[in-house]
């Protein structure tokens, strides 16, 4: 075979192709290494650089958010009003001499001395137009805004003013509904949202008249939900927000990014009197039944279970094998109330109502309060380690019934007899029982002569060695007559006997 033919043979061609590929690979590697920055340190992995956003894109995105806030303001502002409230208050006169303060004025008539002088007091708040029926418009606000009002002026967003009147109040949730009359068709009613759907981090827009600065809008986020412990025993579970809320915002709207009212701004936590980013709003879902009840009948009809809840310590829950289980502890039961008729007993631990989990005492109060009067609800309770389902027909809460402690069974709070209690009472380790921590006045326990600091050692002759045994003896269905044996200041005493009807 000639040299020329060998040169162009298939085998030689393949060898040449491989050699050319290797040379190209070396050349490419050399070029890449030549362009790489020199480094004296060890090789490290670098994250891929994020592509920067140009200024016009960033401005466009900011304007989109701004447009959303513009829309919320345009939607909600016409539904939020300012309330100018005039009331009366009384206080000692500042020009009285010290001797008049201590000894009185002999020249002043007795009836004049006993009557404090009244003076006019003005206040500002906010409100939300929530309903329109004919010529009547209804405004939701806080009870503390209109409490004691002699005159209310409602100022709309367009600065028209109308005289207002209180329709009804809900002191337990610090809510009130007022009304004003207008023939105009352009009264804007707010769109109410679903506060149960809120999540931490959602946008929050507060609208009202802080310090009289009419129709102000502030923006923040939902900082937390389900906050308990409001002022004056308010039973609501509050929405916490960092949107600025100040005096005058009370009763105003907390809106979501869609322009729906999700809360009623109510109070702030502050050591300065001004906003420090800790504002609290009543969830609008807590107010919907209040609105309906007040407009329909002028008052709120609360559901009543007929129990008194107890804040049971962890030691008590541990002895009842409840551990970290969420729920609400039934400390006492009204003998003629719905709970007693439905089979709920002292010591029961409510974990669900109509399939909804109960996580605290406050939540049980809210759920029961919103149950329709006359409705039958299912309560899941834990008793003596067993889960029971009980049906209870809800009654209407009346102050006379809820305050009649003569029908409250048993009327004493107990706790485990732990080592600290033994030391304080001077008891040795052989003494068993349940420690009485408090006794409710006018209750059966008070009538029987029980006192705080007593150690219940027996109920009807049955020895009590634990909290569970105490409630087991207390709830014995066969027993109608009850007598307690207690240890008090080193003496063993037997209480009066009580026959339960």
Buried (B, 14 or more C-beta within 10 A) or exposed (E): EEEEEEEEEEEEEEEEEEEEEEEEEEEEEEEEEEEEEEEEEEEEEEEEEEEEEEEEEEEEEEEEEEEBBEEBBEBBBBBBBBBBBBBEEEEEEEEEEEEBEEEEEEEEEEEEEEEEEEEEBEBBBBBBBBBBEEEBBBBBBBBBBBBEBEEBBBBBBEEEEBEBBBBBBBBBBBBBBBBBEBEEEEBBBBBBBEBEEBEEEBBBBBBBBBEEEBBBBBBBBBBEBBBBEBEEEBBBBBBBBBBBBBBBBBBBBBBBBEBBBBBBBBBBBBEEEEBEBBBBBBBBBBBBBBBBBBBEEEEBBBBBBBBBBBEBBEBBBBBBEBEEEEBBBBBBBBBEBBBBBBBBBBBBBBBBBEEEEBBBBBBBBBBBBBBEEEEEBEBBBBBBEEEBEBEBEBBEBEEEBBEBBEBBBBBBBBBBBEEEBBEEBEBEEEEBBBBBBBBBEBBBBBBBBBBEBBBBBBBBEBEBEBBBBBBBBBBEEEEEEBBBBBBBEEEEBEBEEBEEE
